[in-house]
Each structure stands twice: as C-alpha cells, then as structure tokens.
Amino acid sequence: MPSPAPLRRIPLALQLWSVMEAVAGDLAAAAARVAALGFAGVELAGYGNLDARGVRAALADAGLRPAGMHINPARLGEINQIIDEALTLGTKHVTCAFWPRSLYVSSAACERIGERLAEFGANLRSAGLRFSFHNHDAELAVLNGRTVLEWMLGAAAPRDLAMEPDVFWLHHAGYDPARFLREQGARCPLIHLRDEAEIGGGPVDYPEVFAAIDAVASAEWLIVEQDRFNHEPFESLRRGMAQLTQWGRA
C-alpha cells in the first residue's frame, strides 16, 4: 500500500478493549505497555482491576492521556455516575459503544433511538462533555431509502450526538469510509482505525481515509481498535504502529 503525503498531526490512542485480557489482570501494567508502543492516549472500555480514580493515576504514571470512554447502552440511565467518571478520568468524550441491532426494526424506531441518544448527549453537554455513537456494520443497513445511521443522526443535533466512525465496519458494510468522513467528518471528533488484523494488513484504503480526515480537519483523536490478531495482541499492535509511523501518523 503506497504511503500518503504527510498529514495534519492528530494524537493517536488505543481502545483498551484491544488488550482486554491484559487490562482485566492489571490495567496499570497494560497502560505502561501501551505507552511503550508509542500511543499518546487510551480510550477506556471499563476499568479492569481499578476504579476511575485509579485509572487516572495509572494513565498519568504511564504518560498517557484519556482520549475518551466507551459505555454500554444499558448505562444510559446512569447519567450522574457517567458524568462523575468522565470528570474523574479527565476526558470530555463519552461514546455509546454499540446499540442492539435487533432494535433496528424500522425507520421510526431508528429515529427514536437517535432521539434517546441525543437526550443523553444534551445532559452530558450541560456538564461540558461530548457524546458520540460508535458504529458497527448493522448501522449501514438501509431502511426506506436511508441507512439506519442516517435515521439516527437525522433525529439528533450534532452538538448532542456526535459520531465515532469505525472505518473497518464502514468498509465491511459496503460504505466507503472516506466518503463517510467527507459527509459526516465535521461531526466526528473521534475516529476508530481498525482493519481485519493489524492496521494496513486488510482491505481498508487508509491513504484515502487519511486524506478525508485531513480534508475535514475536525478529528481530535485517532483511536486504534483491534479485535482480530495474526500475532500476540501487543505484537500485532506494534506492527500496526510501525505501519502508522511509516504513514506519518504516529
């Protein structure tokens, strides 16, 4: 894959779900290994063997910043606790990690989901936080001429519901990630970089993805997430970081 031209520098984080077994055993030790790979920050998906205060200390010790935190949609009723955790961690970004695909039954149902997410996001915004939604492939299914994601986002103001697009899942669903970023990139402060295995080892056209990211120029963090491995997880991440370094992104 050819190297793209040098692009705007955006900090690079790792979604810690990528190394969830290491995190479950000792988050602080896992964070130190992530920092050694060259990441500037991490996105949380649970706190492993610590609480939010302990995570903040562990990240500070490792020299990492908290890029954001993922929450399960079952936690939407825990607004005050979510706000407290985000403020304790020192991040402004909270992201709904998924939505049950079995609930995408109609365009009206998808609009109601978008309204529910926007209501939660408005409450977070009042606390100085920003709420995003992370897609998988199910959100690109078409209902009544529009994708599930279009129905959801169309029912919500961008200030109340941002996007954390996952470029691999967009590609996997048959939607060009670069096209999506040019269409919705102003709504995307966080972008997930993923491929079939390590970054650059799959079908995603990353030079085009980076060109779109740079053209829109609104991304605050690029976040690597990997859940399929050709090697031991940290070795796969090292290889992915080597490719990102070659592209001038790390």
Buried (B, 14 or more C-beta within 10 A) or exposed (E): EEEBEEBEEBBBBBBBBBBBEBBEEBBBBBBBBBBEBBBBBBBBBBBBBBEBEBBBEBBEEBEBBBBBBBBEBEBBEEBEEBBEBBBBBEBBBBBBBBBEEEBBEEBEBBBBBBBBBBBBBBBBBEBEBBBBBBBBBBBBEEBEEBBBBBBBBEBBEBEBBBBBBBBBBBBBBEBBBBEBBBBBBBBBBBBBBBBBBBBBBBEBBBBBBBBBBBBBEBBBBBBBBBEEBEEEBBEBBBBBBBBBEEBEBB
